[in-house]
């Protein structure tokens, strides 16, 4: 049984890497039995996803702050006690 994977439309991106990083990427892609391009694209996708999420959360927090939606002193103390108790 053969599986055929048809790659969706993609764009070409050329970039410069430090030789040490390129060697690390080569070793990783070889150990994963994947192409360097596949591993790099996967890494970029994960980086973009994490940063998009982080920026969205920051914007959400700023909007809450602008609206005056802050925790009360009691709420802060309750959370602080919860986490300092666990740390002991």
Phi, psi and omega in degrees: 000131181248139175251129179252125178252119178259118182287130176297165180308135180224164179246153179267135178232128177252133179216162179256136178238147170300139182305323179296316179295320178299318178296320177297317178297318178299315180297317180296313181296323178294317181292334179271354184057042179231162178285156176302319181297318179298313182295318179296317179296320178296317179296317179296318179300314180296318179299313181296316180300313181297316182289324175298316179299312182299315180296319178298318179293322177296315179298320178297316178296319178295321178296320177296318179295317178299329180276358180078018182273083182247156175289147176283164177302321180296317179296319179296314180297321180297315179293318179300314179297319180301314185278329178286329176294320180291332184284340182284000000 
